[in-house]
């Protein structure tokens, strides 16, 4: 996999970035199956 990433053939995608207090919104987005990448929840 590393070779593919280094060759530019793998593109990381973060479809949504949500704060911890937005977890319900993130779950709804993920549950719809409308995301194209990862859904990330930040805790600060």
PyMOL commands that set and color helices and strands:
alter all, ss='L'
color gray80, all
select helices_A, chain A and resi 2-6+20-31
alter helices_A, ss='H'
color red, helices_A
select strands_A, chain A and resi 14-19+38-42
alter strands_A, ss='S'
color yellow, strands_A
deselect
rebuild
show_as cartoon
